[in-house]
Amino acid sequence: MKLLPILLCTLTTIAFAADPQPSQRIVSLGDSITKGVRPGVTDKETFSYYLQQELNSPTSPVEVHNVGIGGERTDQALKRLDKDVLALKPHIVLIMYGHNDSYVDAGAKHPRISPAEYADNLRQLVECLRKADAQPILMTPPAYSTGNKNGIGDDPDVLLEQYARTVRDVAKELKVPLVDHYALWRKRRDDGEEIRNLTTDGYHPNPTGHKLLSETILPTLRKTLSP
């Protein structure tokens, strides 16, 4: 009978050792660039999926949840933050908006969301996430390829560049990690690379483009995940 407590203790120790480690939950919040899935891109060819494949392991489990919605702006993201993001109890949230916020529709004189409102929306997203003990990471959107036109016939990348600067400014102001996709894509474009080859239509990334996005995100994400 005296052996029983020792045996139970041994079994308990083994049981605790076998318990799986809790997963680190990452949420990708954004528009159609983040959603990724479209003709020519499957759900297993998005940057969120590539991140999951790269980061997840039996000893350090990582879940990446893609909650991107096509056509979304930062003001709309705020309205669904509780339901679609905070409900997942994320540890890290990747935030990438800009194409829809900065777009000028046919017949309009101004972007859908002004730069000032865009900046304020980003600040609110960061504040809400921090209050929920989630680490926000701000990301600039990838640049447009050449030849794109907005609703009034202008190059949409002119305004998008301004919005990318706004992301950088907010990240610096709030001391938030930054992933600068725009700078990389714009440099490649300015260096003569046809970045349309990274997209399905001039701005939505194709599988190669999504792979580049994931590779650009990984260093910052690994640093943030490190204890």
KAZIPE-V956686 format. One record per residue. RES is the residue in one small letter. D_CENTER is the distance of its C-alpha to the mean C-alpha in whole Angstrom. Layout:
RES,D_CENTER
RES,D_CENTER
//
This chain:
m,58
k,57
l,55
l,53
p,51
i,50
l,49
l,47
c,45
t,44
l,43
t,41
t,40
i,39
a,37
f,35
a,34
a,33
d,30
p,27
q,24
p,22
s,18
q,15
r,13
i,9
v,7
s,4
l,5
g,6
d,9
s,11
i,9
t,6
k,9
g,11
v,14
r,17
p,21
g,20
v,17
t,17
d,15
k,16
e,15
t,11
f,9
s,8
y,12
y,12
l,10
q,13
q,16
e,15
l,15
n,17
s,21
p,24
t,24
s,21
p,19
v,15
e,14
v,10
h,10
n,8
v,9
g,8
i,12
g,14
g,15
e,13
r,14
t,13
d,16
q,16
a,13
l,15
k,17
r,16
l,14
d,17
k,17
d,14
v,12
l,15
a,17
l,15
k,16
p,13
h,13
i,10
v,7
l,3
i,4
m,5
y,9
g,12
h,14
n,15
d,16
s,18
y,19
v,23
d,25
a,28
g,31
a,29
k,29
h,26
p,22
r,21
i,20
s,21
p,20
a,21
e,20
y,16
a,17
d,18
n,16
l,13
r,16
q,16
l,13
v,13
e,17
c,16
l,14
r,16
k,19
a,18
d,17
a,14
q,12
p,9
i,8
l,8
m,7
t,9
p,9
p,11
a,15
y,17
s,20
t,24
g,26
n,23
k,25
n,24
g,26
i,29
g,29
d,27
d,24
p,21
d,20
v,22
l,20
l,17
e,18
q,19
y,16
a,14
r,17
t,16
v,13
r,15
d,18
v,16
a,14
k,18
e,19
l,18
k,17
v,13
p,12
l,11
v,9
d,11
h,11
y,13
a,16
l,16
w,16
r,18
k,20
r,21
r,22
d,24
d,26
g,27
e,24
e,24
i,20
r,21
n,21
l,18
t,17
t,19
d,20
g,20
y,16
h,14
p,13
n,16
p,16
t,17
g,14
h,11
k,13
l,13
l,9
s,9
e,12
t,11
i,8
l,11
p,14
t,12
l,10
r,14
k,16
t,14
l,15
s,18
p,21
//
